[in-house]
Amino acid sequence: MPTKKRVFDIIQIGHDYDFPSRAFDFFIMGMVVVNLAIAILETFDISPALRSVLDSFERFTVICFTIEYLLRIWTAEYLYPKEDRASAIRRYMTSFSGIIDLLSFLPFYLPIFFPAGVVAFRMLRVIRIFRLFRVNSYYDALNVIGDVVNSKKDQLLSSIFIILILMVASSLCMYSLEHDAQPTVFKNAFSGLWWSVSTLLTVGYGDIYPVTLAGRIFGIIITFLGVGMVAIPTGILSAGFVEQYTRVKSLSAYSEDNDIRFVRLEIPESHPWSGKQVSSLPLPPGLILAIIQRKSQVIVPHGDSQILPGDNLILGAESFRDDANLNLKELTIRADHPWNGRFIKDLDIPRQSLIVMVRRDGKTLIPSGSLKLLDGDTILLYTKLRLALSEANTIEV
C-alpha cells in the first residue's frame, strides 16, 4: 500500500482492527482535551513555573495540530477521490472540519506576524473547543440532531417568525406604556426589546420591569404567551426526535424480523436511472427501493418520485442463504501478493471460482478480464464448494 494512502488511513477515523489509526484518534482527542484544560487553567492565578509548563504543553499541542492539518492537506485526494488534487485540497480547506482544524492552531501563529493584535488573536483561541465536534465521528448524536432540525425546518422557521413578531410588537407596546413612567429604564425601543426577549423566553433577569398598572397587566399577558411560544419549537423538536428514532427502530426491526438486508446505491449524473421515476426503474423481482436519501433529506419513494443525480438509493432484498454450499471469501491484495499488478484474465483461478467484486479506495468495481488488480484492493471470491469437492474427488480417483 502506498505511504500516502496508509497515512490517510491512519489520520482518518480508525476501525477497531487498525490499531495505529485508533491510537492516532485517541492521541488527537487527548491533545484537544489537554489544550482546553490549559486554556481553563490559564484563567487562574498560578505560579510562573506552572505557567511555563502549561505554555510548553500548549506549544506541543499546537505543533501536533499543525502537523495533522498538513497531513490532511497532503492526503486530501483520498478523502475526495472523485476530485483532482487541487480541487480535493480546496474542498477540504473550505469544509467545516477543515476550517475548524485551521482555526485550532492559526491564532497561535498570528501574533508572530502581527504583534499589535495579540489580544484579539488570543480571543480567537477559544475556537479550539470546536475540535470536540470530532467526537461526532464516533457517536452519531449530532447527525441525528441535524436530521431532525432539517426535517422540521419549515415548522421551526414558522414558530421563530411568530416569536420575532411577538417580540417586536411587545417591545414597542411596553415602551409606549412605560417610557413616561421610567424614562431612564425604557429609553428606547431596544430597552423594550430586551425586556420582551427575557420575558418571552422565560429568562426574567429582573433588571427591567414595568411599574405602571397597564404595563404590569401587559407583562402578565406576555409572560403567559412566552410559555406557549417556547413550548411550540420544543414540541416540534420532540416530535421530530420521536419520528427519527421510530423510523430507525422500524427499519432495524423490519430487517431483523424479515431477514432483509439493505445496500446503498449512489446515483451519479451518468447513471441510467438518473432522471427517471421510481415506477420506471427496472428493479428485478425481490428487490425493493426502501428509501431515497437526497443530501440530508429522507424521502419515502412513490411511483412518481424522480431519481436525481447525487441521490443515494437504499435497496432491500432477502438475505443470502447458502443452500448450494457456496463459499464467499474476502481477500486483500498486498504488495507481495502474486496477483498484484496482474489482469484478472491472466489469473490462474480454478474454473469453479469467480471474482464477483473488487473494492478499491472506497469504490466498488465490477470485475472484468481487463481490470488490473492493485495493492490495497479487496476482492470477493466466489467458489461453489460442492462442485469443487466433486472435482477434487474425481482427480483423486
N, C-alpha and C positions, 0 to 999 in steps of 0.2 A: 504494500500500500504506500502511495506517495507520502512524503513527510508532511506536506501542506494539508493533505486530506486527514492524516492522523491528528495533526494539531487541531483541525476543525472539529473532529470528533471529540477531542478532549475538552475544548473550551465550550462546546455545546452542552445542553443538559444531558447528563450521563445516564446510562442504563445500569441496572443492578449488576450486570455481568462485566461491565467496563470499569474496573477499579480506578485507573488513572483519571478518567473523566468524572467519576463520582467524587474522588478526592479533590479534584480541582474545584468542583461546585461547592463543596463544604469549605474549602480554603477561602474562596472568594466571599462566601457568605460570612465566614468568620472575620475577614477583613472589613466587611461592611459594618458588622456589629462592633468591632473594635474601634473603627473610625467614628461611629456615632457615640460610643461610650466616651471617647476622648473629647468630642465636642461638648458633651454634658459636663465632664469633669473640669473642662477649661473655664466654666462659668463660676466655679467655686474658688475660694481664696486658698490656694495651695502653695506649697513651698517652691522656691525656684528650682531646686533639684528635681522634684517630681514633675514640674512643668517641662524641664529639659527632657526627661524621659518620655513624657507624653508627646512632645514635639518630634522626637526621634521615631516613635511608633507611627505618628501621623505621616511623616515623610515616607516611611516604609510602605504604608498602605497606599499612599498616592502613587508611588512608583509601581506597585502591583496593579493598580487600576489603569495606569498609563500603558503598561506592557500588555495587559489584557485587551485594551482598546485597539492597540496597534495590531495585535494578533487577529482580532476580529475583522479589521480592515483587510489584512493580508489574506484571510480565508473567506472573504465575503462572496466570492464566486460560487462557493459550495452552498452557502446559505440561500442564494438565488440562482439556481443552476440554469434557469431559462434566460438570464441576462448575461451580457458580456461583462468583462471585468470592471470597466469604468462604471457602467450602469449599476452593477451589483454593489460597488463601493459607495456610490452616491445614494443608492436606495437604503443601504444600512445606515449611513451617516445622517440621513434625514428621517429615519424611522424613530418611533418613540423610544425604543430601547437604546438606539444609537445616540440620541440626544442626551438621554439620562446618563449613559456611560461617559460621554464627553464632559458634561457639566459636573460630574462627580469628582473630576480632578482638575479641570481647567481653572477654576478660581484660585487654586494654589499657585499656579504659574503666572497669572496675570500681574500680581504686584511686582514681579521681577522686571516686567517690561513697562508697567505703568505704576510707579511708586506712589503717585499722587492719589490714586483711587484705592488704596489699600483697605480702607474702612468699608467701602462699598463692596469690594471683592470678597472680604471676609463674610459679609452678609450672604453672599451667594453660596457659601459652603453648606448652607442648610439644605441645598438641593440634593446633597448626597443621600439624604434619607429616602429619596425616591428609588434608590437602588434596591430597597427592600421589596419593590414590586417584582423582583426576580423570584420571590417566594411563590408567586402565582404560577411559575413554571412547574412546581411540584404539586400545588393544590389548585384546583380549578375554580376556586371560590370567586375570584374577580371576573372570570369569564362568565360565570353564572349570573353575577350581578349585571354585567354588561348586556347579556342576552335579555334579562328581564326588563331593564330600562329601555332597551331598543324596541322590544315587543310592545311596551306600554307607552312609547314616547308621545303618541298623539293625545292620549288621556292625560299624561303628565303635563304636556305643554298647555292643554286647556285649563287644567287646575292652576298652573302657575300664572297664566294670563288672568284668571279670575282673581287670584290673590294680589297681583300687581295693581289691578284696577281698584280693588278694595283698599289697598294701602294708600294709593294716591288720593282717592276720594275721602277716606277717613282723615288723612293728614290735613287736607285743605279745610275740612269741616271743623276739626279740632283747633286749627289755627284761628279760624274765624270766631270760635266760641271762647277761646282762652287768651287771645292776644291782648285784648284790652285789660283783662284782669292780671295777666302776668306778661307784661311786655318784655321783660328781661329773660324769661324762660322760653316762651313761644315767640322767638324773634322773627322767624320767617317760616315758610312752608317746609323747609328742611327739618326744623325742630319738630313740626307736626309729623313729618315722615319718620323721624327717629322714634317718636312715641308710638306711632301706628305699627312699625315693624316689631318693636319689643312687646307690644300688646297682642297683635295678631299671631305672632309666632310663640306666644305664651312664655316669653323670657321674663318680662317685667322687671327691668333694672330698678325702677323707682326713682330715678334721678329727675324725670319729667312726669308730671301727673296733673290732671285737671283739678281746679279748686271751685269752679262755679257749679251751680246745680245742673245747668244744661250740659256742661262738659262732663260731669260725672255720670249723668244718665246716658249720654252718648258713649262714654267709656265702657259702661256695663254692656251695652249692646255690642260694641266692637269686641269685647272680651269673649262673649258667647260665640260671635261669628268666627273669632280666631280659632277656637277649639274645633269648630267644624271645618275650617279651611285647612288646618294641619291634618285632620283626620282623612281628608279626601286623598291627597297623594300617598299617605301612609297606607290607606286601604287599597289603592291601586297597586302599589308595590307588593303588598302582602298577597293580593290575588295573583300577581304575576309569579311570585315565588312558588305558590301552591301549584299553579298551572305548569311551571317548568319542571318541578320535581315529580309531579304526577305523570307528565309526559315521559320523562326519563325512566321512571319506575315502570310505566306501562310497556315501554319498548323492551326493557330488560325482562319483565315477566313474560311478555309475548315470545321473546326469543328463547327463554328457558323452557316454557311450557310446551311450545310447539316445535322445538328443535330447529329454530330458524337462525340462520347466520346472515349477517349484513356485511356488505362491502361498499366502498366509496369509489365512485367513478367521476373524475374531473372532466368537464366538457370544455375543450379549447374551441377557438373560433373555427378551426378547420374540421372539427368533428362532424360526422354526418348527421348527428342528432341535433346539432346547434340550429336553433330557429324553428324546430318542429314542435308540434303539440304532442302531449303525452299520448293521446289516443292513436297517433300515427306511428309511435315507436315500435320497431319490430322486436318486441320482447318475446323470448321463447316461453312456452308453457312452463309454469312452475317458478318463473322469475317475476318478482313484483317490484314496482317502484314505490318505496315506502315514504321517502322524504326528499324534498329539494332544498338544499342549502344554498342561499343566494347572499353572499357576503355574511352578514350577521343575522340574516333573516331566515326563518324556518318556514317552509311552505308545504302544506299538505296538498299533494298533487291531485288534480282533477283531469278529466278528459280534455278540457280546453286549455289547460295550463301549458304555457310555452316555455321551452327549454332555451336559455340564453347562454352565450359564451361566458365562461367563468363559473357556471353553476356546478355544484357538487351533488351528484345523484346518489342517494343511499338505496342500494338494491338489496333485496332479500330473497333467499331461496332456502330450501330444505338442506340441512347439513349433510355432508357426505357420509355414507355408511359403507363400510368395507365388506360388501357381500361377495366380492370376487377375488379376495386375497390380493388386494392392491397394496403396493408399498410406495409411499411418497417420502423422499429423502431430501433434506436441505443440505446443500454443500457450498461452502465458501471457497472461492478461488484465491489462493495466496500466491506470492511471487515465485515460490519454489514448486508450485503445483504443475504437473505435466500438461495440464490443459491451458495454462496461462499463455495468452498470445496466439492461441490456435482457433481456427474457424470451426464451427460446430460440425460442418460436413466432413472435416478431417479427423474427428474424434473417433477413437476405437471404442464404441459403445455397443454392448450386446443388443441384438435386434428386439429383445423383449423390454428394453429400456428406452426411455424417451425424455428429453429435456422439455418440460412444459412451460417454464417461466424463467426469465433472467431478471434479477433485481440489480440496478446499477444507479448509485448516487440518489437513492430515494425514488427512482422511476422504475416502472415495470415494463420490460421489453418483451415483445413476442419473439420467441426464438425462430431463427431461420438458418439455413445452411451457410449463408454469407455473413452471419453475425460472429464477430471475433470476441472471445472471452478475455476479460482483462482482470488484472489484480484488483481484488476487492469485490468482484461480482459475487452475487449469491444466486445459485441456480436451484431449481426444484426438479428433481429427477424422479420420474415415474417408472415403476417396474411392476409387471404382473407376476406375482410370486408363483402362482400355480403353474404358469407356463414355464417359468424359469426352472422350477424344480423338476418339471417333466422333462425338459431338455437335458438337465443335469443327469437325471436317471438314465436317459437314453444314451448319453455319452458314456456313462459307466458301463453299460451293457456292451 
